[in-house]
Amino acid sequence: MEAIQKRHSIRNFKEDEIAQEDLKKILEAACLAPTAGNMQAWRFVVVKNKKIKRDLGISALNQMWMSKAPLILVICADMARAERFYGERGKNLYALQDTAAAAQNILLTAVSLGMGGCWVGAFSEPRVSKILDLSHWVRPLAMLPIGFTDEEVKSSSRLKPEELTQYID
């Protein structure tokens, strides 16, 4: 619960590099996310290159703050693998759910390691695919700038569970 409660969208990063050991923990956490039928149709692209981070920021509606993070993790779905396992439902639903679960694990693990990040979904998929030279069956679904921050995190208001939950007895 601590990591969940501390997780907030961070858009201001220190220049401190992320240790390879911490990056390994983050990627291991991603691979431990639930996945339909254990298909694991996700792919992770770790971007540290300054020019590519800048290009990714431009492709994300000019969100240039992203390029200041030590790294951007691009979460992708292997659509061919998802479709091979589960047909259209695998491609159009399960791959999206699985990558979302992996992204959440990444963000929570980053928090547990003293870092922060932000889930960026507003971007041009074709441009990101071209920038990263992705195969046509690999679809970028989320970009997660990750790093350490000086930013003071302010809690955002959240609806209460009773406002969002329906019970059927």
C-alpha positions as CSV (number, residue, x, y, z in Angstrom):
1,M,0.0,0.0,0.0
2,E,2.9,2.4,0.7
3,A,4.1,2.4,-2.9
4,I,0.5,2.8,-4.2
5,Q,-0.2,5.7,-1.8
6,K,3.2,7.4,-2.7
7,R,2.8,7.0,-6.5
8,H,2.1,10.3,-8.2
9,S,2.8,11.6,-11.7
10,I,6.2,13.1,-11.7
11,R,7.3,15.5,-14.5
12,N,10.4,17.1,-12.9
13,F,13.5,15.0,-12.8
14,K,17.1,15.2,-11.5
15,E,19.9,14.4,-13.8
16,D,20.9,11.4,-11.6
17,E,21.3,8.2,-13.6
18,I,19.4,5.1,-12.6
19,A,21.6,2.3,-11.5
20,Q,21.6,-0.8,-13.7
21,E,20.6,-2.9,-10.7
22,D,17.5,-0.7,-10.2
23,L,16.6,-0.8,-13.8
24,K,16.8,-4.6,-13.7
25,K,14.4,-4.7,-10.7
26,I,12.0,-2.4,-12.6
27,L,12.0,-4.7,-15.7
28,E,11.7,-7.8,-13.5
29,A,8.6,-6.2,-11.9
30,A,7.2,-5.5,-15.3
31,C,7.6,-9.2,-16.3
32,L,5.8,-10.3,-13.1
33,A,2.6,-8.5,-14.1
34,P,-0.5,-10.6,-14.8
35,T,-0.9,-11.6,-18.4
36,A,-3.7,-13.4,-20.3
37,G,-2.8,-17.1,-20.6
38,N,0.8,-16.2,-19.6
39,M,1.3,-15.0,-23.2
40,Q,3.6,-12.2,-22.1
41,A,3.0,-10.3,-25.3
42,W,4.8,-7.2,-24.0
43,R,8.0,-5.6,-25.2
44,F,10.0,-2.9,-23.3
45,V,12.2,-0.3,-24.9
46,V,14.6,1.5,-22.6
47,V,15.6,4.9,-24.0
48,K,18.5,6.8,-22.5
49,N,19.7,8.5,-25.7
50,K,19.1,12.3,-25.4
51,K,18.1,12.9,-29.0
52,I,15.7,10.0,-29.0
53,K,14.2,11.1,-25.7
54,R,13.7,14.6,-27.3
55,D,12.1,13.1,-30.3
56,L,9.8,11.0,-28.1
57,G,8.8,14.2,-26.2
58,I,8.0,15.9,-29.5
59,S,5.9,12.9,-30.6
60,A,4.0,13.2,-27.3
61,L,2.3,16.5,-28.2
62,N,5.5,18.4,-27.4
63,Q,5.7,17.2,-23.8
64,M,9.4,18.2,-23.7
65,W,9.7,17.6,-19.9
66,M,9.9,13.9,-20.7
67,S,13.3,14.3,-22.3
68,K,14.7,15.5,-18.9
69,A,14.1,12.0,-17.3
70,P,17.2,9.8,-17.2
71,L,15.3,7.2,-19.1
72,I,12.0,6.7,-20.9
73,L,10.5,3.2,-20.8
74,V,8.3,2.6,-23.8
75,I,5.8,-0.2,-23.1
76,C,4.8,-2.1,-26.3
77,A,2.5,-4.9,-27.2
78,D,3.6,-7.7,-29.5
79,M,0.3,-7.8,-31.5
80,A,1.2,-10.8,-33.5
81,R,1.9,-12.9,-30.4
82,A,-1.3,-11.7,-28.8
83,E,-3.3,-12.5,-31.9
84,R,-1.7,-15.9,-32.2
85,F,-2.7,-16.8,-28.7
86,Y,-6.2,-15.3,-28.6
87,G,-7.2,-14.0,-32.0
88,E,-8.8,-10.6,-32.3
89,R,-9.7,-10.5,-28.6
90,G,-6.0,-11.1,-27.7
91,K,-4.9,-8.3,-30.1
92,N,-7.6,-5.8,-29.3
93,L,-8.0,-6.3,-25.5
94,Y,-5.7,-8.7,-23.7
95,A,-2.5,-7.1,-25.1
96,L,-3.7,-3.7,-23.9
97,Q,-4.7,-5.0,-20.5
98,D,-1.4,-6.9,-20.1
99,T,0.8,-3.9,-21.0
100,A,-1.2,-1.7,-18.6
101,A,-0.5,-4.1,-15.8
102,A,3.2,-4.1,-16.6
103,A,3.2,-0.3,-16.7
104,Q,1.6,-0.1,-13.3
105,N,4.2,-2.6,-11.9
106,I,7.0,-0.4,-13.3
107,L,5.6,2.8,-11.7
108,L,5.1,1.1,-8.3
109,T,8.6,-0.4,-8.4
110,A,10.1,2.9,-9.3
111,V,8.4,4.5,-6.3
112,S,9.6,1.6,-4.0
113,L,13.2,2.4,-5.2
114,G,12.9,6.2,-4.4
115,M,12.0,7.3,-7.9
116,G,9.0,8.5,-9.7
117,G,7.5,8.5,-13.2
118,C,4.6,9.5,-15.3
119,W,2.3,7.4,-17.5
120,V,2.2,9.2,-20.9
121,G,-0.4,7.9,-23.3
122,A,-0.9,11.0,-25.5
123,F,1.5,10.4,-28.4
124,S,1.6,9.6,-32.1
125,E,2.0,5.8,-32.3
126,P,3.3,6.0,-35.9
127,R,6.0,8.5,-35.0
128,V,7.1,6.6,-31.9
129,S,7.2,3.4,-33.9
130,K,9.4,5.1,-36.5
131,I,11.7,6.8,-33.9
132,L,12.2,3.4,-32.2
133,D,12.3,1.4,-35.5
134,L,9.7,-1.0,-34.2
135,S,8.4,-3.9,-36.2
136,H,5.0,-3.4,-37.7
137,W,3.5,-5.9,-35.3
138,V,4.9,-4.2,-32.2
139,R,2.6,-1.4,-30.9
140,P,3.8,1.3,-28.5
141,L,1.1,1.8,-25.9
142,A,2.6,3.9,-23.1
143,M,5.8,5.9,-22.4
144,L,7.0,6.1,-18.8
145,P,9.7,8.7,-18.1
146,I,11.4,7.5,-14.9
147,G,13.8,9.1,-12.5
148,F,14.6,10.8,-9.2
149,T,12.9,14.1,-8.4
150,D,13.1,17.1,-6.2
151,E,9.5,17.8,-6.9
152,E,7.2,18.1,-3.8
153,V,4.3,15.7,-4.5
154,K,0.9,17.0,-3.8
155,S,-1.9,14.5,-3.3
156,S,-4.6,14.8,-5.9
157,S,-8.2,14.3,-4.9
158,R,-9.6,10.9,-5.5
159,L,-13.2,9.6,-5.5
160,K,-14.0,7.3,-2.6
161,P,-14.5,3.6,-3.2
162,E,-18.2,3.9,-2.2
163,E,-18.6,6.4,-5.0
164,L,-17.3,4.0,-7.6
165,T,-18.4,0.6,-6.3
166,Q,-21.6,-1.3,-6.9
167,Y,-22.4,-4.4,-4.8
168,I,-24.5,-7.2,-6.0
169,D,-25.4,-9.7,-3.3
